C-alpha cells in the first residue's frame, strides 16, 4: 500500500523528539458479525522535547473524522495523507492527541483480521501487528522504541469474549457488551493485541513458590473437540519453570493466554500475555510426534519472547535478531534440557530442519549479516528469514560454547535487570556478556554478527602404513558470497567438537573419542592422541556447536555412505544427512547418489522428524536437481520405495503415517493411483492406517492433480468436511487439476482479482503449482512477469508476498527463465523488497540448473 513505509532516519528523528506515555484506545466492534468498518478512537499522551516541533503519527484508515491536538481541532483534509497525520507546532512538554477514525476489518492477516467460520457462521477476530500494522486499528507512533502503556476499551456483540494483553475484565454497560481493560505495562505497539469472538476457552494456572500466573487456551468452538489443552499446558509450565530459572527474572505480565486463531500468516506471534498461534496446531487428525515437537517449540519460542522482545525490545529492526534468534535458541535449549521434556533430542531436529533453512538462506544473493542493515519497513518485512531465526540461534549456540553456559545466562540475567521494559542495541547485550564471561566479544561480534556468508570446514588427515594418524588439521574456507550480495568472505572463530566413530561388534557406529577445540583462521591443528589409529568416521562439528558447512574426508564418506543409519545417536546421523543434502544442492553429490543414500539408510532412521525431512528433500531433489532425462526413473523408484515401506511399517505408528503421506505425494502409475482411490473409498485398508480428515485430503489433492478426481469428487469430499480446513483443501484440489481451464481459473482468482482471504489465496497457489505439470504451467512464466509488480504495488505486504514467491516459475528450470528474470529486473524497477524476493527465486532456478548438470555429468 503506498505511503506506509517508514525509514530508520524518520524513526530516529521521532524518537529524539518524543517520549510516549499512554494510549487510550476505544473500539466499537459491535458490528463485527457484519464486517465492513468500525469506529476507532485513540487518545495518546506524550512529551515533546522541543518547542514548535513537527512530526507525525501513523494511521491506516478509510476515513478520519476528527483530529484534536491539545484541545484544538485540526483540519482532517489538511493533516491526514499517505497514512500519516501531520502534527505541527507541537509545544515543548506534555501533549495530548485524540484521533477519531473508521478503520477496516481485513482478510489478509494484518491489522484486525476477520474470519467467519463455515461451521457456526460466527465471526472471529484477532489482531496481528508485527511489523507495522497496529496503525490499521488505532493511531500510534509505529516504531518499537516509543513504548507506552495501553488501555483498551472494546464494545463487542453480546455473548462474545474479548481478550487483550491485560487480564480480561467483566463486561459492563447497559447490554453487558463493553470491556474496559486495565492499562498494560510499557510496551511497543506491535505486541499489543485484541482477540474478539465467541471463542471456546480452557483455563489453568502456573504455580511455583508462591507465584501464580493465570493461563488460558482459546480456539474456535468447531475445533474444541480436538484441543488437547492438557498437553499444551504441560509444555507451557515446563517453559515457565525453565525460563524463569535461566533468566532469573519472573514472568513480567499479569497472565498468559494462548489463542489458536484462524488464517494466521505465521506460526505464532508474541503479543504480551496474549500469544496468537495458527490454529492448524490444534490437530484435528492424527499427526506424527514431529508435529507435536514443532508445536512445542513454537509454544516455547513465543513464551521466551515475553522476555526477549516484550520485556526488553530492540530499539530498531536491525536488531530483530535480539528477539528472534534468542527466542529460537532458548526454546530449543528448553526442549533439550527442561525436566520432563518429551524432546530431549531437539537439537537433532534443529540440525536437520532449521539449520538447513539457514544454510539455504545464507547462500542466496540476499544473504545478510545476522545484525542486518534495515533502512526502512520494506527491508524488515522480508527479513523474517532463515538468517534472523536459524543462523542467529546457531550462532548463539556457538557463543554459549565459546563463553560457557553459566556465564552466558548470567549475562542474560544482568541484561534483563538493566533494561526491563526498555529498548536495547547489540552493544547492550554484548556488554553484559563480556562482563560475566571475561571475554572480549568485539572481534567475535564483528565476524559472526556483522558479516554475511557461511564457512566450510574440511578435515585434512594423514596416516602411516599402519593406519595411525600422523597429522590432523581442520581447514576453514570462506567461499565467495553469492553474486549480488554485499560484503566480503570472512574466516571466523569456531568452537567445535570433533567426533571419532568406530563400528562395534553389532555394526553400530559408536563415538569412541571427542575432541573440543577452537578453530580459527585457515588451518587449525587438531590435538589428536599420538599413536592412535584413525577411526572409521571423523565428524567435524559433532554435537553441532558451530554454524558451518561440514565435509567428510574420503574414508569417512565411504563408511557413512554404507552405514549412515548405523550411528547410535540421532544427532550425528542428522549432521551427516544435512551434509549430504547440502552437497546435493551444491552439485558435489549427484542427485541419484543422494537418493540411493537415503534409500539405503532411511529404514534405520528412528527420528521421525528426520525421516519426514528426508521425504521432503528426496522429492525436491528429484523434482529440481535430477537430470530431466533421469527424473522419471527416479520418481518411479521413490514411489515404489514409499509404497513398500508404507506396507511394511509398524501398524498405527508414526513411520506408517509418514510413509503414507510420502507415497501419496509420489504416486504416479495407474496401480499406485488406484490404491490411493481405494484407500479414499475404503475399498482397501492398510492395517493401522487411519484415513482421517487430513489424510483423506492428501489423497484427494493427489488424485485431483493427476486427473483421477474431478470437480464432483472434490465437492463430495467437501460435503464430508464443511470446515475452514475443508474449504482450503478443496481450493487446493481444484487448482491442482491438470487442465488449462483449472489453471486459468486459479490464476485469475489470485492475480486478476484480490478478494480471496490470505489462507484461501495460499491454498490456491499451493494447488496451482504441481511439479508434474511443468508443460501446463509454462505459459504462466510470462504472465508472472507481466503481473507481479502491479500485484506488489496494489496489495498489502502479506498478500503480495504470497504471489511474488508462490507463483514465480521455479519449476521452469532453464536458462530462459533466468534470462526472463534478468530482463524483468532490468526493466521493471521493482522496489528493494520485491527485487529481493525475485532474486531469491531466481537463485533457486540457477542452483537447480547447476545441480542438474552435475547429476547428468555423473551419468556420462
N, C-alpha and C positions, 0 to 999 in steps of 0.2 A: 504494500500500500504506500503510495507516495507520501512524503512528508513525515514519515515516522522514524527516521534514523536519528541517532544522537552520537556525536563524536566524543572522543575522550577529552578533547580540549574543552568542549562545551560543558561536559560534566565536571571537569576540574574547576572551571571558572565558577560554575554554580555552587560547587561545594565550598569554595573560598568565600563566597558571598553569603551563603545561607546556613543557618542551623535550624533544622526542623525539630518541632517538639511533639505535636499531637495532631492526629486526624480524627474527625468525627464523620462517619460515612453512614448515610441513611438511604436505604434502597427499598423501593416498593416493588416487590416481586409477586404481588397478588395475582397478576395476570400471566404468570409463568406457564400455566397449562395451555394457554392460547398462543404464547410466543410473541414475537414482534420486538417491542422495545419496553423499557422500564425506566422509571424516574430514579435518578441518582443525584443526591445532594451531598456535597462534600464541604466540610469546614476544616481548614488547616491553619495551624498557628505556627509561626516560625519567626526567627530573628534575622535581621539583615545587618551585615557588618558595615555597610556604607550608606551614606545619605544620598538620596536621589538616584538610587541604583535601578538597573534594568535587567530583568531576567525573564523566565517563562516557566509555566507549569504545563505538564503533559496531559492530554486527554484525547482519546479516540472515541468520537460520539457522532451519531447522525445529526444531533441538534443540541445547541447550548441555549438555555433560556435566560440565564442570569449569571452575572459575574459581579461580585461585590467585594471590593478591596478596602479594608479598614473603614467600612461603613459607606463607601462611595460606590455607586452603581456605575459600572463601565459599559461602554457601547459594545455589545457582543460582536456585531459585524466588524468592528474595528480591531478587536483584540484576539478573536479566535480564527486561526488559519493554520492549515497544514498540521493538524493535531497538536497545536500548541496554543496556549493562552498567554499573550504578552502581558507582562507585569512591569509597568514603567513608573518612575518617580517613587520608588519604594523608600520610605523613611528608614533611617538607622534605628535599630532596636526592634521591638515587637511589632509583628504584623498579623493580620487575620484575613483570610481569603475564603469566600463562600462561592461555590460553583453549583448551579442547578442545570442538569442536562438530562437528555434522553439517551440512554445507552442501549446497545442492541445485544440480544442473545446471539450466540454463534453456534455453528455446527462444525467448526474447524478444530476444536480442542484448544482454542486460545481465548483468553478472557473468560466470560461466563458461558460455558458450553451448556446447551440444552439438548436433551435426548428424550425421545418418547419410546417407552418400552412396548413392543408389539404384544406382549403377553397381557399386561393390565391397562395399556393405553394411558399410563400416567407419565408426566414429565419428571425428569430427574436432572438437576443442575449441579455443576461443580465449577470452580474456578481453576484456571491454570495460568499463572502469571509470569513464570520464568521464560524468557529474559525480560521483555518489556511490555507485558500485557495487563498489568493492574490498571493501566491507563484506559483500558477498554471498559472498565467498570466504575472507576472513580478518578477524579482529577488528582494528580500527585506529581511529586518530583521523582521521576522514574530513574533512579540510579542507586546502587547498593549502599553508598556511603552516606546517604541522607536518611538515617534511621529516625524513627519516631514511634510513639505509641499509637495504636489504632483502636477505636471504639466503633463497632458496627451495630447498627440498628436495622432490622430487616422485617418488612411486612411480607408474610407468605400465606399461601392458601391454608385454610384451617385443616388440621389433621396432619400437616406436613411436619418434618423435622428440619431444624436449621443448626448446622454445626460450623464453628469457626475456630480460631486459634485459642480463644478463651473458653472456659467451661460453658456449656450450654445452659442458659437460664430458663426459668419457667416463662412461657409466653404471657404477655399482658395485652391490654387493650380491650375494647368492647367485645370483639369477636375472638379474643384469645389467640390472635394471629400476629402479634408484634413481639419480636425477640430482640431484647436490648442486652448486648454483651458488655462485660467489664472491659476496660482498656487493657490492651496487651502490654507486655514489656516492650522496650525499644527493639525494633526490628526493621529490616529492609522491606520495601514494598512487595518484592517478588515472592516472599514467603508468607504473606497474608493469604487468607483463604476463606471461602464460603462454600458449603455443600448443602444443598436445599432439595427437599423432596420427600416422598413417603418411603424413606429408606428403612429397611429392616436392621436391627442392631442387637448386638450381644455385648455385655459389659462384665468387667472384672477389675482387678487391680494388681499392681506390683507392690508387694510388702517386703520391706527389708530394714531391720534395725530402726524401727520407728518411722521409717519413710513409707508413705502410702501415695501411690500415683494412680489415679483412675485410668483404666484402659477401656477403649471401646473399639468394636469392629462393626463396620456397616457394609451393606450391599443392597442391591435391589431385592424385593421380596421374591421375584421369579428365580433368583439364584440361592435363596436362603436354604433350600434343602441340600445344597451342595457345599455350604460353608462349613469348613472344618475349623471352627473357631478355637477349639482347644489346642490344636497343633500350632496355630498362628500365635496364640497367647504364649505357648511354651517357648517358641523361638524368641518372641519379644522379651520375655522375662530373662532368658539367657543373655540377651543383648544388654538389657538394663544392668544386670549384675556385673558383666564383664567390662562394659564401657565405664561404668562409674568407678570400678576399682582401678582400671588402667588410666583413666583421665583424672581421677581424684577431684572430680567436680560433680556435684549432684545434678541430676536431670533438671534443666533450667526452666521448665514450663509447668503449668498447673495441671495438665492432663495430657494423655497421649491417645489420640484416636487414629485408627487406620481405616480408610474408606475406599472400598473397591468400587470404582466408578466406570461407566461405560464409555467407549470410544476414546480412550486415553491414548495420546500420541507416543508417550514414552513408557518406561517401565513403572515409574512412580515419581512423586515429587515431594520434596521435604518441607512442605508447609509446616510452620512451627506448631507442634501439638495437634496437627490435623493433616496427616500424610494421606495423599491420594495415590491409589495404586490401580493399575489396569485390572479390570475385573475378569480377564482371562485367567488370572491367578486363582480364581475360585473355580476349581477344576470340576467340570460337570461330567467328565468321562474319566476312565482310567488313564493315568499317566505313569511314566517311569519315575523312579526315585530321583533321577536327574532333574526333573521338573520341580520336585519339592526342594531340592538343593538350590536351584536357581531362585525360586521364590523366597527361600530363607535368606539367601544373600541379598536379595532386594529389600526385604524387611530390615535386615541389619544395616544395610547401606543407608537407608533413609533414617533409621534411628541414630546412626553415627552422625548424620548431618545436623542433628539437634545441637551438637557441639561444634562440629566443623561445618560452618556455613550459616547456621541460625544464631547461635550464641556469639561466635566470632565470625565475621563476614569479610570477604576480600573487599578492598577499597574500590577496585575496578576489575573488569572482567579478564584482564591479562593474568590475574592470579586465580582464575577459576579453578586451577588445579588444587589450590589450597582447600577447596570444597571437595571436588570430585575424586582426586587421587587419594586423599586421606580417607574419605568415606569408603572407597573401594578397598584400599589396603586393610583398614581396620575391620571391615565386615568379613573379609576372607580370613584374617587372623583370628577373629572371634569364632567363626565356624570351626577353625582348626583347633582351637585351644579351650573354648568355653566348656566347663564341666557339663556332661550330659549331651553334648552336641552329637547329632546323627552323622555329621560330615567331617570327621577329623582329617580326611584326605582332601579337604577343599583346595589345597594348593595344587593338587593334581588337576582338578577342573580348571583352575586359573591358568595353569601352564598350557593346557590343551585347547582352551577356548579364548579367554580374554587376551592372553599374550599373543596368540596368532592374529587376533584383531589388531593389536598394537603393531606387530611386525608388518602387517599388510599396510596399515596407515602410514607407517614411518618410511615406506618405500614408494610413496606417491609423490607427485610433483608438489602437492600441498603440504608436505611434511613441514613441521614447525617445532620450535622448542616447546618443552612442557610449559614453561612460562612464556606464553605466546604474546606476540605483539598484536594487541587488539586496538585498532584505530577507532572503531565505531561499532554500533549494534549489529550491522551486517556481518562484521567479522566474527563476533561471538556466536551468532546464531548458527553458523556452520562449524563451530569449534567444539561441539559436544561429541568428541570423536575418540578413536582408539588411543590417541596420544594422551589426551587430557585424562581419560579414565585409566586405561590398562597400562600404558607405558609409565604414567605417573605413579600408579600403585606399585609396579615392578621396581621402579627406581627407589621408592620409599622402602621396599623390602631390602634393596641393596643398601640403603642408608642405615637401616636397622642393623644389618650385618656389619656395617662399617663402624658405627659408633657404639653398638651394643644395645640390646633391647631395653634394659633397665634405664640406661642413660637417655635413650630416645623418648621413652614415656615420661621420664622426669622433666625433660624439656617441654613436652606437650602439656604437662600439668602446669608448668610455670606460664606457658603461653596463654592457656585459658584463664588463669587467675589474673594475668596482667591486662587482658584485652576483652574481658567479658562484656557482652552487649555493645562492642565496638567494632571497628574495622581495621584491617591489617594489610601489610605488604609482606613479600617474601622475606625481607630483612628482619622483620619482627620474629618470624619463626626460626630462621637460621640463628639469630642471636640467642634465642632461648636454648637451642640445641647445642650451640658452641659452649654456652655456659655450663651445661650439665655434662657434656661429653669431654670437654677439654680439647676438642679437635677444632682446627681452623677449617671451616667448611666453605670458604670463599672459592677456592680452586675447585672443590667438588661441585659446588653450585654452578659455577661458570661452565663447567664441562658437561654436567648432567642435565641441568635445568634450563640453561640458556643457549644450548646448541641443539641442532636437529640431526637426525640420522641415526644409523644403527651400526654397531661394530660386529665383526665376525671373529670368533675365537677358534683357532685350529691347534691341535696338538702336533708337536714335532718330536718324534720318538726314535731313538736308535738303540739297537740291541746287538749283543755279540752272538757268536755261533751257538751258544747255549741258551739263547733267549733272555739273557739277563739285560736289564735296562742299563745302558751306558750313558745316555743323556736324555733329558726330557725338558722341553720348554713349551710355553704357550705363546703362539704368535697371534697378535691382535692386528686386525686390518680395519681401516676406516674407508669403506667404499665411497666413491664419488656420490654426491647427492643426486637425486633424480633431476633430469633436465627441467628447468623452470623453477627449481627450489632455490631458496636463498640460504647463504651460509657456506661454511667450509667443512669438509670431513674432519672429525675430531677423534683422536685416541683418548680413551677415558680410563680412569682408575676403576678397577673391578675387584670386589671381594667375592671370590668364588670358592666352591668346593670341587674337588676332583674325585670322582668315584672310580674305584677299581673293582671290577666284577669278574668272577670266575664261575664256570659251570660246576655244580656239585654232583654228587652221585646220582641224583634223580633228574639230572638235566636242567636244573633251575639255575638262573643267573643270580648269584648272591654277592652282595658287596663284601669284599674282603679287606678293603682299606679305604680311608677317606683322608684327603689332604686339603686343608683350607689355607688359602694364601691370598695376598694382594697381587693382582695383575695390573701392571701399569706400563705404558709405552709399547713399543713394537714387539719386543721379545722379553719374556719373563722366564727365568729358570725355575723349575719345579724341584723342591727338595724331596726327590724320590728316594726311598730307603736303598742304600748301597747294597749291591749283591742280590737284588731281588729280581726274579723273573717278571717279565711283563705279563699283566693279567690278560684275560681273554678280551675284555672290553674296558677301554678307558673313556670315561664320560666327563667331559668338561661341563662346568656349571651344574654339577649334581646338586640336588636339593633346590635348584632353581633360585639361587640367591641373587643373581645379577640379571641384567637385561642385555642380551646379545644373541646373535645367531651363532649356533654351535655346529661345528662339523666334526665328524668322526674320522679317525685315521683309517687307512685301507683295511688293516687287520680287524679293527673293531667293527667297521661297517660290514665286513663279511660275516662275523659272528652275529651281529644284530639282525642282519637280513635273514639269517636262518633261525634265530632264537628270540626275536623281539618280544614275543608273547611269553617268554620264559623268565623275565625279570620277576623276582618275588614281590617287589614293591611296585605300587602303581605309579609313583612319580617318575622314576627313571624310564618306565615304559612311555609315559606321556611325553617326556622330553625327547625321546627317540622318535615317537610318532610325529611330534611337532617339527623336528629337524627334517625328517623325511618329507613332510608336506611342504616345508619351506624350500627344500631342494627341488621339489617338483615344480613349484611356482617359479623358481629361478632358472628352470631348464637344466639343472645339474643332474636330475634324476628323471629318466624318461617316464612318461605317464603310464605306459604299460608295465614298467618295473614297479612304480608306486602301487598300482592296482594289484600286482602279484604279491607285493609285500603285505598289503592289507589282507588279501585273501589267505595268506599263509599264517598270519598272526592274530587276526581279529577273533578267531574262535577261542583263543586263550585269554583274551582281554576280559577281565572281570568287571572293570569300572564301566558302568552303563553310560555315564556321561561321555567317556572317551569313545565307546562304541558308537554312540549316536553322532559324535563329531566325525568319526571315520566314515560313517554312512554319507554324511553331507559332503565331505571332502572327496570321496571317491566319485560320487555323482558329478560334482563340479569339475573334477579333473577330467573325467571322460567327456563331459559336455563342452568344455572350453579348452583344455590343454592337450587333448589327444589329437594326433594327426587325423584329419577328417576321414581319410580312407580307412583308418583303423577303428574309427568310432563305433560302427555297427557291431563288430565282433566283440568289442569291449562291453558294450551295452548288453549284448546277449549273455556274456559271461557273468556280468554283475547281476542281472535279473535272475539267472539260473541259480547263482550262489545264494541270493537273498531268499528265493523260494525254498531251496533245500534247508537253509538254516532256520527259516520260519517253521518248517515242519519238524525239524529236529530239536528246537528249543524247548526248554522246560515249560510245561503247560502252565499258563497263568502267570508266568514270570515276566520281569521287565524286558529281558532279552527277546522273548517271543513278541511282545508288543513292538519293540524297536524294529525287529526284522519284518514284522507285518507292514509297518509304515514304509520301510525301505523297499520292500517288494512292491507295494502299491505304487510307489513313485517310479519304479523301474520297469514294471510290467509292460510288454510291448507285443508279444506274439499273441495269436488268437487263443492259444491254450491258456496263456497267463491271464489274458483279459477275461476269458470265460471263468476262470477261478475267481477273479475279483467280483464278477457279476453274481456268481453263485454264492459267495460269501455275503454279498449285499442282500440277495434274495432269501438267504437262509437255506438254500437247497444243498449247500455243502458247509460243513463246520470243521474247525480245527480245534481239537481238544484244548480247553483252557483259554481260547482266544475270545474275548468279549467284543463282539461287533456292536459297540455302543455308538452314541450320537456322533462323537468326533471321528471315530474310525470309519463310520458309515460315510461321512462327508469326504474323508480322504479317498475312499473308494469311488464315490460319486464324481469327485473332481477329476480323477484319473480317467474314469470311463468317459466322461464328457470330453476331455481333452483328446481322447483317441477316437472320438466319433461313435462310441458304443452306447451313449446315453444322450437322448435328445431333450428338447425343452420340456416335453411332457414328463419325462422321467425326473428331471430336476425339480419341476413343480410338485410332483408327487412326493419327492423327498422333503421339500419344504413344508408340505402339509403335515408331515410327521413331526416337524421341528420348527414350529412357528415362533421362533425366538429371535433375539437380536443376532445371536451367533448363526442361526439358521439363515437369516437374511444375508449375512455376509458370505457364508459358504455358497449359497445359491447364486449370488452375484459373481463369485469367483468361477463357479462351474459354467455359468452362461458365457462369461468372457473367454473361457478356455476352449470352447467348442471350435473345431478345426474347419471353420467355414469363413469365407470372405464376409458374409453378412454379419456373423457374430463378432468378428474383429472390427468391422466398421461401426457397429452399434456400440461396442465397448469404447472404442476410441472417441466417438462423438460424445459419449456420456462423461468422459473425463476431460477432454481437450476442448471440444466445441461448446460445452455447457459447463456451468460452475455451481450446480445446485446439489451435487452429491455431498453428504456429510463426509468427514475425514475418513472414518472407518470404512464406509462403502467405497469411496474412491480408492483406498488402499486395496480393498478386496478385488475390485475390478482390474486394477493394474496387475495384481498377482495372477489373476486368471489369464489376462491378455498375453503375458509373456510366458510362452511354453517353449522349452528347449528343442522339442522335436517338431516345431512349426516354423523353422527359420525361413523357408521359402515364402510361406504365407505372410510372414511379418516383414519381409524385406522392403516392400514399398513404403512402410511406415518410417523408415530411416529419414527419408527426405521430408516427410510430414513433420517429424520431430523437430528438425532444424528450422522449419518454417514457422512452427508454433511456439517453441519453448520460451522465447524472450517475451512474447506477448502474455503468455501464462504467468511468467515470473513477475511482470510489471503490474498485472491486474489482480493478483490474488494474494492472500495472506501467506506468510512465510511457510508455514507447515504445509499448506495445500500445494503451493508452487514447488516446494522441495520434493514432495512425493512424485510429481510429474517429471521434474528435471532429472531425478535419479532413476525412477522406476521405468520410464519409457525411453531412456537413451538406448540406442540399438546395440546393446552389449553382445547380443548373440550373433551379430553380423561381424564376425572376426575376419577382417580383411583390411588390406591397405586402403581400399576405397573408403571404408568407414573412418580411418584416420585422416585421410585427405579431406573428407567432407566435414569432419570436426574442425580441422585446422582452417578450412575456408570460412566456416561459420564464426570461429573465434576471431578471425581477422576482420570480418565484415560487420558482425552484429554489434560489437562494442557492448558486451554484457557488463553488468556491474561486477565487483570483485567476488561477491558471494556466488553468483551464478557461474562465473568463469571458473571458480574453484571446483564446483560440483561437476561441471562438464569435463574439465581437465582430469579429474579423478576417474571418471568413467572412461575417458579416452585411454588413460594409463592401463586400465583393465584389459582393453582390447589389445593394446600394444604388448602387454605381458603374455596374453593368450597366444598371440601370433608367434612370439619367441618360443614359448613352451611347445606349441605345435610343431615348429621347425625342429626343435631338439628331439621331440618324440619321433618325427619322421626320419631324422638322421640316424637314430638308434636302430632303425629297422633296415637301413640301407645295407 
